[in-house]
Amino acid sequence: MRDVLLEKIELLRQRMVSMGLEFGLDHPEVLEYSKKIDQLHNELNQMDHNLSKVGKKKQSYCFYILDKKAYFV
């Protein structure tokens, strides 16, 4: 589940940056992407917090981008 969130965040970030470069950072769609990314970050932080409560370490991750898709290892 954590990997899915990370992938969604990265793909939304890429779209947000692309839209921001094309339309400006204050464009409504760019701001919507930013809000969605914030929501997903909050979910990720909550997930990590819950894992720390039960004594599990969060997994470290690394990602790379290939053909406009983020991959996590």
Summary of the structure (lengths in Angstrom):
residues: 73
radius of gyration: 14.1
end to end distance: 13.7
largest distance: 44.8
contacts: 174
relative contact order: 0.20
helix: 66%
strand: 11%
